[in-house]
Amino acid sequence: MTFLTAGFPSIDATVPLMLAMEAGGADVIELGVPFTDPLADGKAIQDANNIAIEQDVDYTMCLKFVSEARKQGLKTPVILMGELAPFHR
């Protein structure tokens, strides 16, 4: 299982990174949905969240990343990971 914060290091890099994870043998991709208060995560994920949020990456955009990756041939299962509040909204 691999992990990537959606929108990190950039919006344009997200889908190619997902495809690269699959090409590298990932069985599952965990796509982190950025949220504003990632206190339970370590500094690396906190920083990745902040960079993604600065680019206005949200839950809807995360779904678009998955959709675009599928259009480009991604077959690997994708699990969205994040705080409950953004999913609930």
MOPAC internal coordinates of N, CA, C and O (Angstrom, degrees):
PM7 1SCF
backbone

  N    0.0000 0     0.00 0     0.00 0    0    0    0
  C    1.4494 1     0.00 0     0.00 0    1    0    0
  C    1.5196 1   108.15 1     0.00 0    2    1    0
  O    1.2310 1   120.96 1   -46.47 1    3    2    1
  N    1.3095 1   115.77 1   133.53 1    3    2    1
  C    1.4608 1   121.58 1   178.10 1    5    3    2
  C    1.5211 1   109.33 1  -113.50 1    6    5    3
  O    1.2310 1   120.58 1   -16.78 1    7    6    5
  N    1.3331 1   116.49 1   163.22 1    7    6    5
  C    1.4635 1   121.45 1  -179.83 1    9    7    6
  C    1.5145 1   109.52 1  -132.71 1   10    9    7
  O    1.2310 1   121.57 1   -38.97 1   11   10    9
  N    1.3319 1   114.59 1   141.03 1   11   10    9
  C    1.4576 1   122.23 1   175.98 1   13   11   10
  C    1.5170 1   108.10 1  -147.47 1   14   13   11
  O    1.2310 1   120.30 1   -49.95 1   15   14   13
  N    1.3312 1   117.04 1   130.05 1   15   14   13
  C    1.4620 1   120.14 1   171.86 1   17   15   14
  C    1.5225 1   107.56 1   -78.19 1   18   17   15
  O    1.2310 1   120.22 1   -56.47 1   19   18   17
  N    1.3118 1   117.18 1   123.53 1   19   18   17
  C    1.4639 1   121.67 1   179.31 1   21   19   18
  C    1.5265 1   109.41 1   -58.78 1   22   21   19
  O    1.2310 1   120.52 1   -49.60 1   23   22   21
  N    1.3240 1   116.62 1   130.40 1   23   22   21
  C    1.4524 1   121.17 1   179.21 1   25   23   22
  C    1.5171 1   113.86 1    89.69 1   26   25   23
  O    1.2310 1   119.96 1  -177.91 1   27   26   25
  N    1.3202 1   117.67 1     2.09 1   27   26   25
  C    1.4592 1   121.09 1   178.09 1   29   27   26
  C    1.5139 1   109.23 1  -118.57 1   30   29   27
  O    1.2310 1   118.69 1   -48.70 1   31   30   29
  N    1.2801 1   120.10 1   131.30 1   31   30   29
  C    1.4572 1   127.66 1     5.05 1   33   31   30
  C    1.5268 1   113.66 1   -79.57 1   34   33   31
  O    1.2310 1   120.74 1   167.75 1   35   34   33
  N    1.3477 1   116.19 1   -12.25 1   35   34   33
  C    1.4605 1   120.11 1   176.37 1   37   35   34
  C    1.5285 1   108.97 1  -155.68 1   38   37   35
  O    1.2310 1   121.21 1   -15.79 1   39   38   37
  N    1.3059 1   115.29 1   164.21 1   39   38   37
  C    1.4648 1   120.17 1   176.28 1   41   39   38
  C    1.5234 1   110.19 1   -60.69 1   42   41   39
  O    1.2310 1   120.80 1   134.49 1   43   42   41
  N    1.3215 1   116.07 1   -45.51 1   43   42   41
  C    1.4692 1   120.54 1  -176.88 1   45   43   42
  C    1.5236 1   113.12 1   -66.14 1   46   45   43
  O    1.2310 1   119.65 1   157.29 1   47   46   45
  N    1.3244 1   118.28 1   -22.71 1   47   46   45
  C    1.4602 1   121.33 1  -178.02 1   49   47   46
  C    1.5240 1   113.33 1   -85.82 1   50   49   47
  O    1.2310 1   119.59 1   163.52 1   51   50   49
  N    1.3225 1   118.39 1   -16.48 1   51   50   49
  C    1.4652 1   120.85 1  -170.60 1   53   51   50
  C    1.5260 1   112.59 1   -61.47 1   54   53   51
  O    1.2310 1   119.52 1   125.39 1   55   54   53
  N    1.3103 1   118.51 1   -54.61 1   55   54   53
  C    1.4705 1   120.87 1  -177.84 1   57   55   54
  C    1.5344 1   111.15 1   -64.05 1   58   57   55
  O    1.2310 1   119.02 1   132.86 1   59   58   57
  N    1.3356 1   119.48 1   -47.14 1   59   58   57
  C    1.4681 1   117.96 1   176.80 1   61   59   58
  C    1.5278 1   113.00 1   -58.67 1   62   61   59
  O    1.2310 1   119.78 1   144.42 1   63   62   61
  N    1.3239 1   118.02 1   -35.58 1   63   62   61
  C    1.4641 1   120.14 1   177.77 1   65   63   62
  C    1.5262 1   110.99 1   -67.21 1   66   65   63
  O    1.2310 1   120.11 1   141.01 1   67   66   65
  N    1.3252 1   117.40 1   -38.99 1   67   66   65
  C    1.4632 1   120.04 1   176.69 1   69   67   66
  C    1.5259 1   110.45 1   -61.48 1   70   69   67
  O    1.2310 1   120.67 1   135.97 1   71   70   69
  N    1.3260 1   116.32 1   -44.03 1   71   70   69
  C    1.4678 1   120.60 1   178.65 1   73   71   70
  C    1.5277 1   111.09 1   -65.01 1   74   73   71
  O    1.2310 1   120.43 1   143.32 1   75   74   73
  N    1.3252 1   116.79 1   -36.68 1   75   74   73
  C    1.4605 1   120.67 1   178.28 1   77   75   74
  C    1.5269 1   111.02 1   -67.54 1   78   77   75
  O    1.2310 1   120.44 1   143.29 1   79   78   77
  N    1.3242 1   116.77 1   -36.71 1   79   78   77
  C    1.4699 1   120.39 1   177.15 1   81   79   78
  C    1.5264 1   109.86 1   -61.70 1   82   81   79
  O    1.2310 1   120.87 1   135.55 1   83   82   81
  N    1.3318 1   115.95 1   -44.45 1   83   82   81
  C    1.4621 1   119.45 1   177.56 1   85   83   82
  C    1.5239 1   110.70 1   -62.28 1   86   85   83
  O    1.2310 1   120.45 1   134.48 1   87   86   85
  N    1.3208 1   116.74 1   -45.52 1   87   86   85
  C    1.4673 1   120.72 1  -179.79 1   89   87   86
  C    1.5262 1   110.95 1   -62.26 1   90   89   87
  O    1.2310 1   120.72 1   150.11 1   91   90   89
  N    1.3260 1   116.23 1   -29.89 1   91   90   89
  C    1.4524 1   120.88 1   179.02 1   93   91   90
  C    1.5103 1   114.18 1   -81.64 1   94   93   91
  O    1.2310 1   120.21 1   177.46 1   95   94   93
  N    1.3302 1   117.20 1    -2.54 1   95   94   93
  C    1.4566 1   120.65 1   174.66 1   97   95   94
  C    1.5142 1   115.94 1   105.61 1   98   97   95
  O    1.2310 1   119.55 1  -168.82 1   99   98   97
  N    1.3186 1   118.46 1    11.18 1   99   98   97
  C    1.4668 1   120.13 1   179.61 1  101   99   98
  C    1.5264 1   110.54 1   -61.11 1  102  101   99
  O    1.2310 1   120.48 1   -47.49 1  103  102  101
  N    1.3210 1   116.68 1   132.51 1  103  102  101
  C    1.4664 1   121.73 1   176.14 1  105  103  102
  C    1.5256 1   111.13 1   -83.74 1  106  105  103
  O    1.2310 1   120.64 1   150.35 1  107  106  105
  N    1.3409 1   116.39 1   -29.65 1  107  106  105
  C    1.4626 1   123.19 1   179.99 1  109  107  106
  C    1.5257 1   106.91 1  -146.84 1  110  109  107
  O    1.2310 1   120.61 1   -37.02 1  111  110  109
  N    1.3258 1   116.44 1   142.98 1  111  110  109
  C    1.4642 1   121.36 1   174.10 1  113  111  110
  C    1.5183 1   107.79 1  -112.11 1  114  113  111
  O    1.2310 1   120.97 1   -56.60 1  115  114  113
  N    1.3125 1   115.74 1   123.40 1  115  114  113
  C    1.4617 1   121.36 1   174.24 1  117  115  114
  C    1.5188 1   106.29 1   -96.95 1  118  117  115
  O    1.2310 1   120.38 1   -65.12 1  119  118  117
  N    1.3246 1   116.89 1   114.88 1  119  118  117
  C    1.4556 1   122.62 1  -177.81 1  121  119  118
  C    1.5204 1   108.24 1  -102.60 1  122  121  119
  O    1.2310 1   120.96 1   -66.54 1  123  122  121
  N    1.3192 1   115.78 1   113.46 1  123  122  121
  C    1.4575 1   120.90 1  -178.04 1  125  123  122
  C    1.5150 1   111.40 1   -76.30 1  126  125  123
  O    1.2310 1   120.85 1   -52.99 1  127  126  125
  N    1.3255 1   115.98 1   127.01 1  127  126  125
  C    1.4589 1   122.11 1   175.62 1  129  127  126
  C    1.5302 1   106.77 1   -88.58 1  130  129  127
  O    1.2310 1   119.62 1   -63.62 1  131  130  129
  N    1.3412 1   118.33 1   116.38 1  131  130  129
  C    1.4549 1   120.45 1  -176.34 1  133  131  130
  C    1.5258 1   112.48 1   -60.46 1  134  133  131
  O    1.2310 1   121.73 1   -37.52 1  135  134  133
  N    1.3172 1   114.30 1   142.48 1  135  134  133
  C    1.4642 1   119.72 1   175.78 1  137  135  134
  C    1.5169 1   108.42 1  -142.09 1  138  137  135
  O    1.2310 1   120.70 1   -19.47 1  139  138  137
  N    1.3200 1   116.27 1   160.53 1  139  138  137
  C    1.4596 1   121.48 1  -167.78 1  141  139  138
  C    1.5160 1   115.31 1   -78.80 1  142  141  139
  O    1.2310 1   119.18 1   164.25 1  143  142  141
  N    1.3156 1   119.18 1   -15.75 1  143  142  141
  C    1.4615 1   119.92 1  -173.91 1  145  143  142
  C    1.5317 1   111.03 1  -134.62 1  146  145  143
  O    1.2310 1   119.93 1  -114.27 1  147  146  145
  N    1.3310 1   117.73 1    65.73 1  147  146  145
  C    1.4719 1   120.96 1  -175.26 1  149  147  146
  C    1.5368 1   113.02 1   -82.27 1  150  149  147
  O    1.2310 1   120.08 1  -128.49 1  151  150  149
  N    1.3334 1   117.44 1    51.51 1  151  150  149
  C    1.4581 1   121.37 1  -174.18 1  153  151  150
  C    1.5229 1   113.68 1   -65.32 1  154  153  151
  O    1.2310 1   119.72 1   153.41 1  155  154  153
  N    1.3186 1   118.13 1   -26.59 1  155  154  153
  C    1.4624 1   120.86 1  -178.23 1  157  155  154
  C    1.5266 1   111.88 1   -78.19 1  158  157  155
  O    1.2310 1   120.33 1   168.96 1  159  158  157
  N    1.3260 1   116.97 1   -11.04 1  159  158  157
  C    1.4575 1   121.33 1  -178.48 1  161  159  158
  C    1.5239 1   110.43 1   -96.72 1  162  161  159
  O    1.2310 1   121.10 1   -17.59 1  163  162  161
  N    1.3223 1   115.51 1   162.41 1  163  162  161
  C    1.4526 1   120.88 1   177.00 1  165  163  162
  C    1.5198 1   111.73 1   -73.17 1  166  165  163
  O    1.2310 1   121.26 1    -5.97 1  167  166  165
  N    1.3258 1   115.20 1   174.03 1  167  166  165
  C    1.4546 1   121.49 1  -175.70 1  169  167  166
  C    1.5270 1   112.67 1   -59.22 1  170  169  167
  O    1.2310 1   119.51 1   139.89 1  171  170  169
  N    1.3247 1   118.54 1   -40.11 1  171  170  169
  C    1.4711 1   120.60 1  -178.26 1  173  171  170
  C    1.5249 1   111.04 1   -60.77 1  174  173  171
  O    1.2310 1   120.07 1   134.79 1  175  174  173
  N    1.3272 1   117.46 1   -45.21 1  175  174  173
  C    1.4700 1   120.29 1  -179.60 1  177  175  174
  C    1.5240 1   110.19 1   -72.47 1  178  177  175
  O    1.2310 1   119.84 1   143.90 1  179  178  177
  N    1.3266 1   117.91 1   -36.10 1  179  178  177
  C    1.4648 1   120.00 1   175.23 1  181  179  178
  C    1.5231 1   110.58 1   -59.02 1  182  181  179
  O    1.2310 1   120.72 1   132.85 1  183  182  181
  N    1.3407 1   116.24 1   -47.15 1  183  182  181
  C    1.4638 1   120.07 1   179.87 1  185  183  182
  C    1.5275 1   111.47 1   -63.58 1  186  185  183
  O    1.2310 1   120.16 1   138.59 1  187  186  185
  N    1.3272 1   117.31 1   -41.41 1  187  186  185
  C    1.4668 1   121.04 1   178.77 1  189  187  186
  C    1.5298 1   110.34 1   -62.30 1  190  189  187
  O    1.2310 1   120.56 1   138.04 1  191  190  189
  N    1.3358 1   116.54 1   -41.96 1  191  190  189
  C    1.4671 1   120.52 1   177.40 1  193  191  190
  C    1.5198 1   110.76 1   -60.74 1  194  193  191
  O    1.2310 1   120.31 1   134.77 1  195  194  193
  N    1.3173 1   117.01 1   -45.23 1  195  194  193
  C    1.4620 1   120.35 1  -178.62 1  197  195  194
  C    1.5240 1   111.58 1   -62.39 1  198  197  195
  O    1.2310 1   120.19 1   138.23 1  199  198  197
  N    1.3288 1   117.24 1   -41.77 1  199  198  197
  C    1.4674 1   120.59 1   178.26 1  201  199  198
  C    1.5254 1   110.53 1   -64.33 1  202  201  199
  O    1.2310 1   120.22 1   137.68 1  203  202  201
  N    1.3217 1   117.19 1   -42.32 1  203  202  201
  C    1.4688 1   120.58 1   178.89 1  205  203  202
  C    1.5289 1   111.28 1   -65.11 1  206  205  203
  O    1.2310 1   120.46 1   138.09 1  207  206  205
  N    1.3116 1   116.73 1   -41.91 1  207  206  205
  C    1.4711 1   120.59 1  -179.81 1  209  207  206
  C    1.5283 1   110.57 1   -64.83 1  210  209  207
  O    1.2310 1   120.42 1   142.75 1  211  210  209
  N    1.3311 1   116.80 1   -37.25 1  211  210  209
  C    1.4685 1   120.18 1   176.68 1  213  211  210
  C    1.5243 1   111.46 1   -59.66 1  214  213  211
  O    1.2310 1   120.50 1   155.60 1  215  214  213
  N    1.3415 1   116.65 1   -24.40 1  215  214  213
  C    1.4680 1   122.19 1   179.00 1  217  215  214
  C    1.5290 1   111.42 1   -96.21 1  218  217  215
  O    1.2310 1   120.40 1  -170.34 1  219  218  217
  N    1.3404 1   116.85 1     9.66 1  219  218  217
  C    1.4720 1   123.21 1   178.62 1  221  219  218
  C    1.5169 1   113.38 1    63.81 1  222  221  219
  O    1.2310 1   119.91 1  -148.60 1  223  222  221
  N    1.3341 1   117.77 1    31.40 1  223  222  221
  C    1.4634 1   121.08 1   175.85 1  225  223  222
  C    1.5238 1   108.08 1   -74.58 1  226  225  223
  O    1.2310 1   120.89 1   -51.66 1  227  226  225
  N    1.3305 1   115.90 1   128.34 1  227  226  225
  C    1.4606 1   121.41 1  -179.78 1  229  227  226
  C    1.5316 1   109.45 1  -134.99 1  230  229  227
  O    1.2310 1   121.02 1     3.28 1  231  230  229
  N    1.3254 1   115.66 1  -176.72 1  231  230  229
  C    1.4643 1   121.75 1  -177.35 1  233  231  230
  C    1.5246 1   111.70 1   -56.51 1  234  233  231
  O    1.2310 1   120.41 1   134.98 1  235  234  233
  N    1.3304 1   116.81 1   -45.02 1  235  234  233
  C    1.4685 1   121.06 1  -179.34 1  237  235  234
  C    1.5230 1   110.81 1   -60.76 1  238  237  235
  O    1.2310 1   120.25 1   137.30 1  239  238  237
  N    1.3271 1   117.12 1   -42.70 1  239  238  237
  C    1.4537 1   120.48 1   178.99 1  241  239  238
  C    1.5271 1   110.42 1   -64.78 1  242  241  239
  O    1.2310 1   120.28 1   144.31 1  243  242  241
  N    1.3366 1   117.08 1   -35.69 1  243  242  241
  C    1.4661 1   120.41 1   177.99 1  245  243  242
  C    1.5278 1   110.63 1   -61.42 1  246  245  243
  O    1.2310 1   120.34 1   138.12 1  247  246  245
  N    1.3168 1   116.95 1   -41.88 1  247  246  245
  C    1.4614 1   120.30 1   176.57 1  249  247  246
  C    1.5284 1   110.86 1   -63.22 1  250  249  247
  O    1.2310 1   120.53 1   143.63 1  251  250  249
  N    1.3252 1   116.60 1   -36.37 1  251  250  249
  C    1.4663 1   120.23 1   177.47 1  253  251  250
  C    1.5306 1   110.93 1   -66.51 1  254  253  251
  O    1.2310 1   120.18 1   142.44 1  255  254  253
  N    1.3381 1   117.27 1   -37.56 1  255  254  253
  C    1.4680 1   119.92 1   176.49 1  257  255  254
  C    1.5293 1   110.13 1   -59.79 1  258  257  255
  O    1.2310 1   120.66 1   134.85 1  259  258  257
  N    1.3204 1   116.34 1   -45.15 1  259  258  257
  C    1.4654 1   120.32 1  -179.41 1  261  259  258
  C    1.5271 1   109.68 1   -64.71 1  262  261  259
  O    1.2310 1   120.16 1   135.78 1  263  262  261
  N    1.3145 1   117.30 1   -44.22 1  263  262  261
  C    1.4640 1   121.31 1   179.40 1  265  263  262
  C    1.5270 1   110.86 1   -60.39 1  266  265  263
  O    1.2310 1   120.22 1   134.71 1  267  266  265
  N    1.3142 1   117.19 1   -45.29 1  267  266  265
  C    1.4640 1   120.55 1   179.89 1  269  267  266
  C    1.5270 1   111.25 1   -65.64 1  270  269  267
  O    1.2310 1   120.25 1   139.68 1  271  270  269
  N    1.3190 1   117.12 1   -40.32 1  271  270  269
  C    1.4660 1   120.13 1   177.54 1  273  271  270
  C    1.5273 1   110.28 1   -62.52 1  274  273  271
  O    1.2310 1   120.27 1   139.53 1  275  274  273
  N    1.3191 1   117.09 1   -40.47 1  275  274  273
  C    1.4793 1   120.66 1   177.33 1  277  275  274
  C    1.5336 1   110.29 1   -61.90 1  278  277  275
  O    1.2310 1   120.51 1   136.84 1  279  278  277
  N    1.3435 1   116.63 1   -43.16 1  279  278  277
  C    1.4655 1   120.07 1   178.84 1  281  279  278
  C    1.5218 1   111.16 1   -60.87 1  282  281  279
  O    1.2310 1   120.67 1   150.13 1  283  282  281
  N    1.3406 1   116.31 1   -29.87 1  283  282  281
  C    1.4614 1   120.71 1   179.76 1  285  283  282
  C    1.5263 1   112.29 1   -89.50 1  286  285  283
  O    1.2310 1   120.34 1  -173.32 1  287  286  285
  N    1.3294 1   116.96 1     6.68 1  287  286  285
  C    1.4553 1   120.47 1   172.71 1  289  287  286
  C    1.5100 1   117.07 1   106.31 1  290  289  287
  O    1.2310 1   119.17 1  -176.44 1  291  290  289
  N    1.3234 1   119.19 1     3.56 1  291  290  289
  C    1.4637 1   120.90 1   179.70 1  293  291  290
  C    1.5235 1   110.52 1   -62.28 1  294  293  291
  O    1.2310 1   120.56 1   -53.43 1  295  294  293
  N    1.3152 1   116.53 1   126.57 1  295  294  293
  C    1.4656 1   122.19 1   178.90 1  297  295  294
  C    1.5326 1   111.88 1  -111.74 1  298  297  295
  O    1.2310 1   120.45 1   159.94 1  299  298  297
  N    1.3205 1   116.75 1   -20.06 1  299  298  297
  C    1.4581 1   122.15 1  -177.56 1  301  299  298
  C    1.5321 1   110.55 1   -61.89 1  302  301  299
  O    1.2310 1   119.77 1   -42.63 1  303  302  301
  N    1.3471 1   118.03 1   137.37 1  303  302  301
  C    1.4610 1   120.10 1   175.48 1  305  303  302
  C    1.5287 1   111.11 1   -60.76 1  306  305  303
  O    1.2310 1   120.76 1   -37.70 1  307  306  305
  N    1.3297 1   116.16 1   142.30 1  307  306  305
  C    1.4615 1   122.24 1   178.46 1  309  307  306
  C    1.5338 1   108.16 1  -120.42 1  310  309  307
  O    1.2310 1   121.46 1   -50.64 1  311  310  309
  N    1.3194 1   114.82 1   129.36 1  311  310  309
  C    1.4634 1   121.58 1   176.47 1  313  311  310
  C    1.5199 1   107.48 1  -112.48 1  314  313  311
  O    1.2310 1   119.98 1   -52.68 1  315  314  313
  N    1.3276 1   117.64 1   127.32 1  315  314  313
  C    1.4546 1   120.95 1   175.45 1  317  315  314
  C    1.5227 1   108.90 1   -83.86 1  318  317  315
  O    1.2310 1   120.81 1   -47.37 1  319  318  317
  N    1.3376 1   116.06 1   132.63 1  319  318  317
  C    1.4591 1   121.38 1   179.88 1  321  319  318
  C    1.5209 1   108.55 1  -122.41 1  322  321  319
  O    1.2310 1   121.08 1   -46.03 1  323  322  321
  N    1.3177 1   115.55 1   133.97 1  323  322  321
  C    1.4581 1   118.98 1   177.59 1  325  323  322
  C    1.5114 1   111.38 1   179.58 1  326  325  323
  O    1.2310 1   121.52 1     5.81 1  327  326  325
  N    1.3038 1   114.71 1  -174.19 1  327  326  325
  C    1.4554 1   121.78 1   177.10 1  329  327  326
  C    1.5310 1   109.72 1   -76.37 1  330  329  327
  O    1.2310 1   120.64 1   -25.53 1  331  330  329
  N    1.3067 1   116.38 1   154.47 1  331  330  329
  C    1.4617 1   121.77 1  -176.32 1  333  331  330
  C    1.5314 1   112.88 1   -63.60 1  334  333  331
  O    1.2310 1   119.84 1   140.37 1  335  334  333
  N    1.3271 1   117.92 1   -39.63 1  335  334  333
  C    1.4638 1   120.81 1  -173.55 1  337  335  334
  C    1.5334 1   113.60 1   -55.97 1  338  337  335
  O    1.2310 1   118.73 1   131.54 1  339  338  337
  N    1.3461 1   120.02 1   -48.46 1  339  338  337
  C    1.4641 1   118.04 1   179.27 1  341  339  338
  C    1.5388 1   113.08 1   -63.38 1  342  341  339
  O    1.2310 1   120.54 1   145.11 1  343  342  341
  N    1.3215 1   116.58 1   -34.89 1  343  342  341
  C    1.4633 1   118.98 1   178.01 1  345  343  342
  C    1.5191 1   110.87 1   -69.83 1  346  345  343
  O    1.2310 1   120.74 1   140.95 1  347  346  345
  N    1.2972 1   116.19 1   -39.05 1  347  346  345
  C    1.4687 1   121.50 1  -178.17 1  349  347  346
  C    1.5220 1   110.87 1   -65.36 1  350  349  347
  O    1.2310 1   120.59 1   140.73 1  351  350  349
  N    1.3321 1   116.47 1   -39.27 1  351  350  349
  C    1.4645 1   120.73 1   179.15 1  353  351  350
  C    1.4983 1   109.07 1   -64.99 1  354  353  351
  O    1.2310 1   120.10 1   180.00 1  355  354  353

